[in-house]
């Protein structure tokens, strides 16, 4: 089965409205999903296919945390400039290494090979440039009194270009002990000259921080701006065989940070993945590679005619080194993300070529027919290729089933010497409490997973070279999460007379409902529409919120009991809405407790249905108006008494001679009991007065009485 058809079938499986009793499918087939895992000896192409990678051989351990710079002489000796102790190591073509020079400063930030075989080394902080002879004896070559020296390049006339910070100056030095003031080639308005390189035409290229500029200086020393990147730092510049200039730009400064911070820049702890049901949420918009908003790094190609393209950009990956292919097809990019090396082509395609155990790939260089790379954390020298490895492995991201799960079958699409293993556990990161890796499985059509039930699962692909190309295109795992009882999180009791009416639901094609497919797949929102609130005499409304950790569809049952009664009685069963309006006339006056029960019946077979419930506080049902009567009157006042049998009097108002209603306090100053007295003062003028008092109880019922007084 080809990968496109297989992926389409899996998509169809995932698009159904999955019941809790039906399996969920964890499918790892796309490049973004595959990149979440760890590839050792395995490369990942632009489609997410895994194959055996180019050989990656450890040559020399410097025992230093950081290697910031490297250079290779014609004899194949590799010189490594380190950080922390300011040491330089020399590693011969056979891989034998030894300390070459020990400098006074902390970091050897850049090195260059002189015409006579000498090594120039730049140090920071309190920057100096050393000239180191073939015996490893250093001497100070240039001291510009700058805090940092970031970059060096040997010019066509044999002089040395030196890029500095915080002054942002470029010096041109032809002899030891040069006067800094007379050696300035160009004093920029930038803070740092981070990178320098030359081409075969005598041009010098400089990259800056903090405005992300690339400048070209011709043999006459005149500057010309080639690129103004929105990213702040031009970290490295390299010249391709066709004269193209490849540029690595960073969103945040790398070399100006502390070494400990730099080596871990961009490294984030991966989080477990989940398998969610389809939603109608708008898919994340895929940005153009030319939109560098939020980008952490980008690779540019400046063509010989001066035009420039962005080959690659990322909002998550921080690049640290580049090397142009000698075929002119693109660049290798070393990163601070799991010590990975990406192969980025001029057409924009991208392959994860290698992943190391280091935190950062600091430099990539050509050494004869081979490539060498250096890393930080730890500071190690490696040889790359040219042959592929005989075996490798890939460990997937961690699946979070959200609860203990039963594992089903695993099946995959691949070929060659490929086996799959699984392991499971109940901690977010695999540790000693996880199960061992299962026995290797070879039947890609499907085999039962034997890892124990648990919340988390991981799979591993084992790759071995064979007569048939070993490759893996997708892996799929079926599982059923344990059903978790739903919860009723809250119940809101609305005031008396506030009714709830369902808004018209979104219309769904009956064919979709009959098919059993989730309407979300068709872009139809699967959300409850809030009800409208209306005035309804005597109604009591309840509205509740609920949650199901499995994402099951819920129905609700409503029960009630009078205060003092022992058993709940059903009021309404099988509600699909999370609200109800209760006709107060259907219940006698008194206090009641309501119980809302949530059931996941629609998504589970009968023997697996679970329920959760919540009770209200006592709710007063009061359909009877207060009784109001006049108890006494004089020529100056009228006294009324209001009595309520189910709740209590809350407020009152009076009217004289059918005039406007005027609020009145009870005789004791606060209306809060079943019986309250109200005293209405009469006007001083003689005459006959009709006095009406209207009293309200806690449920909004009102009663009134009228008294006529002559004075």
Buried (B, 14 or more C-beta within 10 A) or exposed (E): EEBEEBBEEBEEBBBBBBBBEBBBBBBBBEBEBBBBBBBBBBBBBEBBBBBBBBBBEEBBEBEBBBBBBBBBBEEBBBBBBBBBBBBBBBBEBEEEBEEBBEBEBBBBBBBBBBEEEBBBBBBBEBBBBBBBBEEBEBEBBBBBEBBBBBBBBBBEEEBBBBBBBEBBBBBBBEEEEBEBEEBBBBEBEBBBBBBBBBBEEEBBBBBBBBBBBBBBBEEEEEBEEBBEBEBBBBBBBBBBEEBBBBBBBBBBBBBBEEBEEBBBBBBEEEEBBEBEBBEBEEEEEEEEBEEBEEBBBBBBBBBEEEEBBBBBBBEEBBBBBBBBBEEEBBBBBBBBBBBBBBBBBBEEBBBBBBBBBBBBBBBBBEBEEBBBBBBBBBBBBBBBBEEBBEBBBBBBBBBBBBEBBBBBBBBBBBEBBBBBBBBBBEEEEBEEEBBEBBEEBEEBEEBEBEBBBBBBBBBBBBBBBEEEEBBBBBBBBBBBBBBBBBBBEEBEBBEBBBBBEBEEEEEEEEEBEEEEBBBBBEEBEBEBEEBEBEEBEBBBBBBBEBEBBBBBBBBBBBBBBBEEEEEBEEBEEEBEBBBBBBEBEEBEBBBBBBBBBBBBBEBBEEEBBBBBBBBBEEBBBBBBBBBBEBEEBEEEEBBBBBBBEBBBBBBBBBBBEEEEEEEBEBBEEEBEEBEBBBBBEBEEEEEEBEBBBBBBBBBBBBBBBBBEBEB
